[in-house]
Amino acid sequence: MTKRLTISIEDDVYDVLEKWADEEVRTLANLAAAIVTIEARKRAATPSEDTK
């Protein structure tokens, strides 16, 4: 199941993401979802300090 979330970001960050999304010919929402997914999966695959 897909979950939906809403975030607020500063204007300068939005501008960077918007340019990045345009360069990749994708929507900003799709880019943000991809970034979050990649980073979350990296974190899940890396043992935290608590489990070492």
A tleap script that builds the chain and sets N, CA, C and O, in Angstrom:
source leaprc.protein.ff14SB
mol = sequence {
  NMET THR LYS ARG LEU THR ILE SER ILE GLU
  ASP ASP VAL TYR ASP VAL LEU GLU LYS TRP
  ALA ASP GLU GLU VAL ARG THR LEU ALA ASN
  LEU ALA ALA ALA ILE VAL THR ILE GLU ALA
  ARG LYS ARG ALA ALA THR PRO SER GLU ASP
  THR CLYS
}
set mol.1.N position { 0.838 -1.174 0.000 }
set mol.1.CA position { 0.000 0.000 0.000 }
set mol.1.C position { 0.888 1.244 0.000 }
set mol.1.O position { 1.911 1.284 0.683 }
set mol.2.N position { 0.500 2.230 -0.749 }
set mol.2.CA position { 1.227 3.490 -0.819 }
set mol.2.C position { 0.669 4.464 0.205 }
set mol.2.O position { -0.545 4.609 0.345 }
set mol.3.N position { 1.564 5.127 0.915 }
set mol.3.CA position { 1.176 6.146 1.895 }
set mol.3.C position { 1.469 7.521 1.318 }
set mol.3.O position { 2.370 7.676 0.494 }
set mol.4.N position { 0.722 8.497 1.744 }
set mol.4.CA position { 0.888 9.865 1.277 }
set mol.4.C position { 1.295 10.737 2.462 }
set mol.4.O position { 0.785 10.560 3.568 }
set mol.5.N position { 2.219 11.684 2.233 }
set mol.5.CA position { 2.574 12.616 3.290 }
set mol.5.C position { 2.783 14.003 2.707 }
set mol.5.O position { 3.060 14.162 1.518 }
set mol.6.N position { 2.648 14.987 3.553 }
set mol.6.CA position { 2.817 16.382 3.150 }
set mol.6.C position { 3.980 16.960 3.936 }
set mol.6.O position { 4.086 16.748 5.144 }
set mol.7.N position { 4.855 17.691 3.251 }
set mol.7.CA position { 5.986 18.338 3.923 }
set mol.7.C position { 6.023 19.819 3.556 }
set mol.7.O position { 5.443 20.244 2.557 }
set mol.8.N position { 6.711 20.584 4.380 }
set mol.8.CA position { 6.963 21.997 4.100 }
set mol.8.C position { 8.467 22.181 4.004 }
set mol.8.O position { 9.215 21.673 4.840 }
set mol.9.N position { 8.913 22.910 2.982 }
set mol.9.CA position { 10.338 23.174 2.806 }
set mol.9.C position { 10.535 24.655 2.496 }
set mol.9.O position { 9.617 25.339 2.044 }
set mol.10.N position { 11.726 25.126 2.743 }
set mol.10.CA position { 12.074 26.521 2.461 }
set mol.10.C position { 12.079 26.769 0.957 }
set mol.10.O position { 12.269 25.845 0.166 }
set mol.11.N position { 11.871 28.013 0.576 }
set mol.11.CA position { 11.830 28.391 -0.836 }
set mol.11.C position { 13.102 28.010 -1.586 }
set mol.11.O position { 13.034 27.529 -2.716 }
set mol.12.N position { 14.267 28.222 -0.963 }
set mol.12.CA position { 15.520 27.924 -1.652 }
set mol.12.C position { 15.668 26.428 -1.926 }
set mol.12.O position { 16.190 26.036 -2.970 }
set mol.13.N position { 15.215 25.601 -1.002 }
set mol.13.CA position { 15.265 24.151 -1.191 }
set mol.13.C position { 14.292 23.740 -2.294 }
set mol.13.O position { 14.614 22.896 -3.131 }
set mol.14.N position { 13.114 24.332 -2.292 }
set mol.14.CA position { 12.131 24.053 -3.334 }
set mol.14.C position { 12.710 24.379 -4.711 }
set mol.14.O position { 12.545 23.608 -5.657 }
set mol.15.N position { 13.386 25.517 -4.821 }
set mol.15.CA position { 13.968 25.922 -6.099 }
set mol.15.C position { 15.007 24.912 -6.590 }
set mol.15.O position { 15.042 24.579 -7.775 }
set mol.16.N position { 15.844 24.431 -5.685 }
set mol.16.CA position { 16.859 23.432 -6.044 }
set mol.16.C position { 16.184 22.148 -6.519 }
set mol.16.O position { 16.561 21.587 -7.547 }
set mol.17.N position { 15.190 21.689 -5.773 }
set mol.17.CA position { 14.487 20.455 -6.142 }
set mol.17.C position { 13.733 20.609 -7.460 }
set mol.17.O position { 13.693 19.684 -8.272 }
set mol.18.N position { 13.141 21.771 -7.666 }
set mol.18.CA position { 12.403 22.013 -8.899 }
set mol.18.C position { 13.335 21.955 -10.114 }
set mol.18.O position { 12.990 21.367 -11.139 }
set mol.19.N position { 14.513 22.567 -9.994 }
set mol.19.CA position { 15.497 22.531 -11.083 }
set mol.19.C position { 15.967 21.101 -11.322 }
set mol.19.O position { 16.078 20.666 -12.468 }
set mol.20.N position { 16.242 20.374 -10.252 }
set mol.20.CA position { 16.696 18.989 -10.334 }
set mol.20.C position { 15.636 18.137 -11.047 }
set mol.20.O position { 15.960 17.358 -11.944 }
set mol.21.N position { 14.391 18.289 -10.647 }
set mol.21.CA position { 13.295 17.529 -11.258 }
set mol.21.C position { 13.176 17.855 -12.743 }
set mol.21.O position { 12.985 16.956 -13.562 }
set mol.22.N position { 13.287 19.120 -13.090 }
set mol.22.CA position { 13.228 19.521 -14.498 }
set mol.22.C position { 14.350 18.869 -15.304 }
set mol.22.O position { 14.131 18.420 -16.429 }
set mol.23.N position { 15.546 18.820 -14.732 }
set mol.23.CA position { 16.690 18.201 -15.411 }
set mol.23.C position { 16.457 16.708 -15.658 }
set mol.23.O position { 16.952 16.151 -16.638 }
set mol.24.N position { 15.707 16.071 -14.770 }
set mol.24.CA position { 15.431 14.634 -14.891 }
set mol.24.C position { 14.088 14.358 -15.574 }
set mol.24.O position { 13.658 13.208 -15.663 }
set mol.25.N position { 13.438 15.400 -16.049 }
set mol.25.CA position { 12.137 15.306 -16.733 }
set mol.25.C position { 11.156 14.479 -15.890 }
set mol.25.O position { 10.594 13.483 -16.345 }
set mol.26.N position { 10.978 14.926 -14.664 }
set mol.26.CA position { 10.017 14.295 -13.754 }
set mol.26.C position { 9.390 15.367 -12.888 }
set mol.26.O position { 9.878 16.497 -12.836 }
set mol.27.N position { 8.320 15.020 -12.213 }
set mol.27.CA position { 7.685 15.980 -11.317 }
set mol.27.C position { 8.513 16.119 -10.049 }
set mol.27.O position { 9.286 15.234 -9.683 }
set mol.28.N position { 8.329 17.248 -9.396 }
set mol.28.CA position { 9.023 17.453 -8.131 }
set mol.28.C position { 8.577 16.418 -7.099 }
set mol.28.O position { 9.399 15.916 -6.332 }
set mol.29.N position { 7.297 16.099 -7.073 }
set mol.29.CA position { 6.793 15.095 -6.130 }
set mol.29.C position { 7.432 13.733 -6.387 }
set mol.29.O position { 7.775 13.019 -5.445 }
set mol.30.N position { 7.591 13.370 -7.661 }
set mol.30.CA position { 8.215 12.092 -7.997 }
set mol.30.C position { 9.679 12.080 -7.576 }
set mol.30.O position { 10.167 11.077 -7.056 }
set mol.31.N position { 10.383 13.188 -7.798 }
set mol.31.CA position { 11.779 13.291 -7.372 }
set mol.31.C position { 11.889 13.163 -5.862 }
set mol.31.O position { 12.725 12.411 -5.361 }
set mol.32.N position { 11.054 13.889 -5.137 }
set mol.32.CA position { 11.086 13.837 -3.670 }
set mol.32.C position { 10.805 12.425 -3.167 }
set mol.32.O position { 11.460 11.949 -2.240 }
set mol.33.N position { 9.832 11.758 -3.778 }
set mol.33.CA position { 9.519 10.381 -3.374 }
set mol.33.C position { 10.710 9.465 -3.635 }
set mol.33.O position { 11.014 8.595 -2.819 }
set mol.34.N position { 11.387 9.655 -4.770 }
set mol.34.CA position { 12.553 8.830 -5.093 }
set mol.34.C position { 13.686 9.062 -4.092 }
set mol.34.O position { 14.306 8.106 -3.627 }
set mol.35.N position { 13.957 10.320 -3.760 }
set mol.35.CA position { 15.017 10.650 -2.794 }
set mol.35.C position { 14.709 10.016 -1.433 }
set mol.35.O position { 15.577 9.386 -0.828 }
set mol.36.N position { 13.497 10.181 -0.966 }
set mol.36.CA position { 13.108 9.634 0.337 }
set mol.36.C position { 13.206 8.111 0.323 }
set mol.36.O position { 13.703 7.513 1.276 }
set mol.37.N position { 12.735 7.485 -0.751 }
set mol.37.CA position { 12.775 6.024 -0.847 }
set mol.37.C position { 14.210 5.510 -0.835 }
set mol.37.O position { 14.528 4.572 -0.103 }
set mol.38.N position { 15.075 6.114 -1.638 }
set mol.38.CA position { 16.480 5.688 -1.697 }
set mol.38.C position { 17.147 5.815 -0.337 }
set mol.38.O position { 17.809 4.883 0.120 }
set mol.39.N position { 16.979 6.954 0.310 }
set mol.39.CA position { 17.628 7.182 1.602 }
set mol.39.C position { 17.058 6.290 2.703 }
set mol.39.O position { 17.802 5.810 3.559 }
set mol.40.N position { 15.756 6.068 2.687 }
set mol.40.CA position { 15.143 5.188 3.692 }
set mol.40.C position { 15.638 3.759 3.533 }
set mol.40.O position { 15.913 3.083 4.525 }
set mol.41.N position { 15.755 3.295 2.294 }
set mol.41.CA position { 16.247 1.933 2.058 }
set mol.41.C position { 17.710 1.788 2.437 }
set mol.41.O position { 18.114 0.740 2.942 }
set mol.42.N position { 18.517 2.828 2.202 }
set mol.42.CA position { 19.916 2.810 2.653 }
set mol.42.C position { 19.974 2.685 4.167 }
set mol.42.O position { 20.744 1.892 4.710 }
set mol.43.N position { 19.150 3.478 4.839 }
set mol.43.CA position { 19.135 3.467 6.304 }
set mol.43.C position { 18.695 2.117 6.837 }
set mol.43.O position { 19.259 1.622 7.812 }
set mol.44.N position { 17.700 1.518 6.213 }
set mol.44.CA position { 17.204 0.211 6.646 }
set mol.44.C position { 18.259 -0.872 6.448 }
set mol.44.O position { 18.294 -1.844 7.202 }
set mol.45.N position { 19.117 -0.716 5.445 }
set mol.45.CA position { 20.127 -1.716 5.144 }
set mol.45.C position { 21.397 -1.546 5.987 }
set mol.45.O position { 22.228 -2.452 6.046 }
set mol.46.N position { 21.545 -0.402 6.630 }
set mol.46.CA position { 22.733 -0.106 7.430 }
set mol.46.C position { 22.416 -0.277 8.909 }
set mol.46.O position { 21.505 0.373 9.422 }
set mol.47.N position { 23.154 -1.140 9.604 }
set mol.47.CA position { 22.907 -1.309 11.041 }
set mol.47.C position { 23.102 0.008 11.784 }
set mol.47.O position { 24.066 0.730 11.529 }
set mol.48.N position { 22.208 0.316 12.684 }
set mol.48.CA position { 22.353 1.549 13.461 }
set mol.48.C position { 23.354 1.341 14.581 }
set mol.48.O position { 23.760 0.212 14.856 }
set mol.49.N position { 23.747 2.406 15.216 }
set mol.49.CA position { 24.705 2.336 16.334 }
set mol.49.C position { 24.133 1.485 17.471 }
set mol.49.O position { 24.886 0.826 18.188 }
set mol.50.N position { 22.813 1.495 17.640 }
set mol.50.CA position { 22.176 0.734 18.719 }
set mol.50.C position { 22.299 -0.771 18.531 }
set mol.50.O position { 22.315 -1.518 19.510 }
set mol.51.N position { 22.388 -1.227 17.276 }
set mol.51.CA position { 22.409 -2.667 17.027 }
set mol.51.C position { 23.805 -3.195 16.805 }
set mol.51.O position { 23.971 -4.391 16.561 }
set mol.52.N position { 24.825 -2.340 16.881 }
set mol.52.CA position { 26.211 -2.798 16.694 }
set mol.52.C position { 26.752 -3.389 17.963 }
set mol.52.O position { 27.901 -3.828 17.998 }
savepdb mol mol.pdb
quit
